[in-house]
Amino acid sequence: MEHINNWASRVGRKRKLEAQDKEMLNLSMDELNEDLLERVLSWLPTSAFFRAASVCKRWKSVSDSASFKLACSEIPSREPWFLMVDPHLNQSTIFDSAERSWKKLNYPPLLQQNSNCDSIPVAASGGLVCFHIEACNFIVCNPVTGSCRELPPVHAAQENHSLLAVAMNAQNNQSYKLVLVSGELPKLSCKVYNSSTGCWGEEILLRRKVGESQEFDSNDDNAVYFLSKAGNVVATDMQRSPSKQYSSVITVKDGEEIVYFLSSTGTIVSCNLTTKCFSEYPRLLPVFCEYSIDVVECKGEMLVVVLSEFFESANLRIWRFDDSIRSWNQIIAMPPAMSHEFYGKKVDINCVGAGDRIFICLNSAEFFRYVVCDLRTNEWIELPKCFKNGEAVEFMSAFSFEPRIEASV
């Protein structure tokens, strides 16, 4: 008898739960209060939210709500978008990694002005992208919302120095730093813009870290450099993308901010902003190898991507520097079946890191490819080409950012 009563009780609870489930299924989104609606919509992928915003006036008004932006800021991470660089387009082309599709974004009005129409992206962090305009002026933009801010001009004295690197570090999408490294080795200096104060700091002179670097001659920063069979540094007739001319990354290690960039001869320079010193890393490959190289940042770590040629085959490998033994270690390599076609074609690589992934643009006079490497799974995926008016568009480089509507300029 007790067994029957227990069975009947379980059946009753099951029917009650089923009735509650049916009520939940019949619940309309319109019945949600404003807070719940904002929390639900904040979890949508950014591109999906903009489509959803056209559903009704109420959903559209959500995007302007300060509480909705606060809800969005509590989402730990977004799938990255990659801003593709092509100076011939008057709008931004984006690759959405969440939907694996190409998108078009109109340039904000500030970037469409005649004085700013030749601006090029040079750095990105969080949900923001920094554009370089004439002289030493910069515009910081949220590509998703179109909001922009033109930064105060850099002091006139800075314009007399050769700009080597531009790095950006966004913090919680509410504030950011822009770092400029200028000069000629071995005399380097840096200047930092802090959005919290809205001004540039004093110029900081960087001293060479003794015992960990070697002096070398400076060359033209715009060229892609290869090492000849004789061991001489030679420049090809292929020009590096102007947006990557100041290519650099910034990391925070043990509380110290460090900027990494490529010198004109292909070595990696490390500038420690905390200790105000710089050093050069050892070369990755012997001098008889030809290679193309770029620096990326993945999850707070500096990595180096190298496309080189050995034994009549091309190899694309990713390296990490081991500080304890001051030596480079290979951590992953593109499958030979993918990289072999690059042999002998003088391919230039321009790369950008995003979490566990590295986005690689490969360009030569004969072809172009876009490949994403997943460091966690060791997957190498070739992306579909972007077409405009029936023709594939070639991009020289890309910048990664998180599509966040709450990112403030």
N, C-alpha and C positions, 0 to 999 in steps of 0.2 A: 504493500500500500504506500509506503514511504517512497519507494522507487517510482511509482506512478505519479505521485505528487511532485517529485523533483523534475520528472520529465515534463509534466504539464507546466511547471514554473519556467523551465528553459524555453519551451515553445512559446509561452506568453511573452518572455523577454525578447525572443527573436522577432515575433510579430511587431512588438513595440518599436524595436530598432529599425525594422523594415519600414514602418510608418514614418519614423523620423527621417530616414534616408530619403523617402519620397518627398517629404516636406522640404528637405534641403535641395533636392533636384529642382523643385518648383520655385525655389527662391530666386527672385530676379536681382540682377546687379543694381537695379534702380532702388531696391529696398535697403541696400547697404548704406550705412551712415558715411559721412565724408571721410572720416579717419580710416575706416576699413577699406573704402574704395581706393583711397590713395595708397594704402599699403599693398593692396592687390595689384594695382597698376604699376607700382614701383618695381615689381619683380619681372615685368615684361621686358624682353629685349628692347633696346632703344628704338630700333626701326619698327618693331611691332607696336610700340606705344604710339608712335606718330601716326601709324595707320589707324589705331584705335581712337586716337583723338578726333578723327573725322566722323566718329559714330554719332555723337550728339554734342550739344553745347556744354553740357555738364562735364563730360570727359575732357573736352577741349580746355575748359577753364581750369582743370586740375593742373595743367602744365605751368600755369602762372602762380600757383599757390606756393607760398614759402614752406608750408608744412609738407607739401608733396616733395619738394626738393630735399627737405630734411629726411623724409622717408627714403628717398633715392640714395642719399649719402650713407645710409645704414646698410645698403647692399655691399657686401665685401669686395666684389670684383665684377667686372663686365668683360664679356668676350671682346678682344681688341678689334678696332678698325684700323686699316692701313691706308694712310693718305698717300696716294701715288703722285709722283712729281713728273710733270710734263709742262715745260714753260709755254707750249703752244696752245694750251687749253685755257679758257677763261672761266672755268669752273673746276671745283675739286672733284676728283674721281676717287672713290672709296672702295676698298674691298672689305666687306662685312664678313668676318670669320665665323660669326654665329650662323648666318644664313648661307655662307659660301657663295656670295653673289656680289656683283659690282653695282655701285650706286653713284649718283651724281648729287653734289651739293653746290648750291650757288655761293659764289664768293660774297662775304659780307660787304656792305656799301663802303666801309672804310678802306678795304683792299681794292675796290674797284675805282677809286679816285685816280685821276691821271698821275698824280705824284707818287702813288703807291702801286700802280698797275704792274710794275716790274718786280714786285716783291717775290721772294722765294722762301719756302719753309727751310729752316736750318736746325730746329730742335723741337722736341716734344716730350711731355711728361704728364702723367695722369690723364685728365681730359682736355689738355691745352696743347696748342701748337704755336711756336714762335716763328714769325716771318721777319726776314731781313729786308729792309728797304734801303734807300740811298744813304750814302755816307755810313755812319755807325748807328743808325736808328733802327728800332725794332717795334713790331706790333705783335701782341699776344692775343690769340683768338681761341674761342671755343667753337670748333667747326660745327657742332650739332646745333647750338642755339644761334650762332652767328654773332655773338657778343664779342667786341674787340676793345683793346686798349692800346694806344700808342704810348710807348714808354718815353720818359724824358730823354733828350739827346745825351749821348755820352760826352763827357768833357772833351773839349777841343784837343787837349794834349793827347788823348787816347787815339784820335784819328791819325796821328803821326806814326803810330805803331802799326805793324803788320798784324792783322787779325788772324790768329791760327785756329782757334776753336771756340765753339759756342755750345754750352751745355745748360740743361734746364732740369730743375728738381722741384716738382710740385708736392705739396704736403697737404693731405686730406682734401684736396681740390678746393681749398679755401685760401691758400697762400702758396707762393712759389718763389724760387730764386732763379735768376739768369746769370750765368757765369761766362765772362769773356776772357780768353787767354790770348795775349798779344806778345809781339816781340820777335826776336830771332835768337835761336839757340847760340850761346848759352845764356842769353839775357832775356828772361821771360817775366811777364807781370800779368796780373789778373785784376778784374774789376767785377763786382757783384751787385746786381740789382735785387732788392728785396721788396716784394709786393706789399708786405706788411707796413713798411715805412714809406713806400712809394718813391724811393730815390736810390741813386747809385752810391755805393760806399767808396771809400778812398782807394786809390790804386795800391795794390799789394805787390811788392817785388818778391819774386821767388828765387831762392838760392838753390844751387845744385847740391844734391845729396851726395856726399863724398863716398867714393868707393863703389858705387852701384851704377855708374853710367860712363859713357864715352862721348867725347865731343865729335860732331860730324859737320860737314858743310851743308849749308841750306841750299835748296833748289826751288824751282817753281812749284807752288803748292797745287796748281790746277791739273797737273799731268798725272797719269797713272804710271808708276815706276815699276820696272822689272829689273832683275839682276841678270846680266849677260853671262854667257858661258865663260868669258874671261874674268868674271868677277867684278865688272864695272857696273855702276848704276846707270841705266839708260832710260830715257822717257820715250814711250811710244807716241804715235800720232793720235791715239785715242784719248779724249779728254774726259776726266772725271766729271760726274754730274755737278753743276755749280752748287746745288743744295748740299752736296756731300763735301764740298771744299772745306767746310768748317766742322766736319763730322767729328763728334766726340760723345762720350757717355760719362755719367757721373754716378758714383756709388758712395754709400756710407758704410764704413767698416770700422768697428770698434770706436764709434763716435766720431771718426774722422772722414771728412768729405774729400773724395779723390776724383779728379777729372782725368780721363784717358783720351788721347787722340793720336793720330798718325802723323809722324813727321814727314817731310817731303821725300825722305829716302826710304820710307816704309817701315821705320822702327816705331815702337810704341812708347809714347812719353806719358809719364804719370805725374800729375801735379796735385800735391797734397795741400788743400786750402787751409787745413787746420794747423799744420806745422810750417806752412809757407815754404815748401821746398819741392823740387822736382827731380826725377830720375828717368833714365831710359832703360827699357827692358832689353835683354839679349835678343838677338835676331832668332827667329824661329827656325829658319832653314839655311843650309849652306849657301855660299855666295854663287855657286854655279847653277842654282835653280832659278827658273823664271816663275813668278807668282803674282797674283793679285790678292789684296789683303783688306780686311775691314775689321773694325772693333764694334762689339755689341755689349749690351748689358742685359742679363737675364736673372731675375730674382735677386737683385743686389750684387751680382757678381760680374766682373769683366771677363769676357771671352773673346777669342780672336778666330775669325773665319779666314781660311787660306785656300786659294785655288792654285795648285802647283802642277808641274809636269815632271814625271819620272818614267824612264824606260818606255818612251813612246805611248804614254797614257796620261790622262789628266786625273787629278785627285782633289776632291773638295773635303777638307777636314776642319774640325773645330777643336781648338786648343784652350787649355787652362794653365795659368802660371802657378807653380808650386813655390810659395815664398820660402818654405823651409830649406829647399835645396836649390833655389833660384834656377829653376829649369821648367821648360814647357812640357806639358803632358797632353797627348791627344786623347780626347774623350769620346769622339764620335766621328764617323766618316760616311760620306755619301756612297751608296752602293756603286761599285765600278761600272755596272751596266748603265747607270744614269750619267756618270761623270765622264765616261770615255769619249762621248761625242764632243766634249769641249776641247779635246786635244788639238793643238796647233792653230786655234782660232783666236788667240789673244783676247780671251774673254775677260771682261771687267766685272767684278762683283761689288754690289752695294747692298749692305745688310742692315737689319734692325731687329732687336730683340723685343719679345713680348711675353713675359712669364716664362713658361717652359718652351716657347717656340722661337724660332729664328726665321724671319722672312728674308729671302734672298732674291735680288734682281740680278740676272745674268745677261749681259749685253755684249755683242760683238758686231762686226760689220755684216755677219752672215745670219744671225738669228738672235732672238731674245726669249728668255724663260723667266717664270716666277715660281719659286719653290719654297715650301714651308717645311722646316725640319722640327719635329717634335723631340726634344731632348729626353723626355721621360720615356717614350715608347720606341725611340729610334726609328720613327717613320719619316719618310721623305715623300712629300706629296707635291706634284706639279699642279699649279692652279690653272684654271681655264683662262684664256686670253680675253681681254676686254675689247669689244668691237664698237666702232663708231662709224656710221654711214657704211656699214658692210665691211670695213677694214679693221684689222687688228691694230690697236694702239700700243706703241712701245713706250714704256716708262723706264726711266734711268734709275730711279731709287724710290724709297718709301719711308714714311715715318709712322710709328705705331702710337695710338692713343686709345684711351678708354672712352667710349661714347657716353658721357655723363652730362646731363642737362644742368646739374647743380654745380659744375665746375665754374669757379668765379675768376674772371680776369682782373 
